Amino acid sequence: MNERPFVIGVTGPIASGKSAVTSRLADHGAVVIDADLVYRDLVGPGMELTRRLTTRFGVDIIAPDGSLDRKALGSIVFSDPTAMSDLDRLTHPVIIAEIGERVAQLVSPLAVIEAVKLSSGTARYCDETWLIEVDPSVQIERLMRRNGIDRSEAERRIAAQKQYDPADYTRTIPNSGTLDELNALVDDALNLALFRS
């Protein structure tokens, strides 16, 4: 197996532009591990995590095919902080372990882990952690447009998320402008990261 890749963790609030940053890193050859896609892989029909979530939240969160109905689960956890905490407690250790397995199998010199919540467990696999920041007004507009929801629902979902402290991350990437501006910032940050590694 090749030498361990340089791993960048990318996180930030909903609709901040994590996927755009990850996409730019992929343009530079990074292998992408998307924590959300890892989660989807773990909540299919008959999966252990699906069973645990059903035990906690009830059968109404299960889709007709036996997989997790994420929309149904979201309607529960986004309006109940205790439910959100329980969801995190049940899912995070399993997702973190799976991400660790995938990192261990990588043969690429560069990788990126994209996660809404880059916990300390996930961050231990990273050489750098990047926080994507966005102006709240831009964030609301993006979320409304992306998810087809009204302003009050967008504000509720944003409010349900944890706050991010820039001091907890290697660097911050502002993303309230154009895609070209973001790509230039990502390129600069990557060059700095690899130069210092």
Summary of the structure (lengths in Angstrom):
residues: 197
radius of gyration: 17.3
end to end distance: 20.2
largest distance: 50.7
contacts: 583
relative contact order: 0.22
helix: 56%
strand: 14%
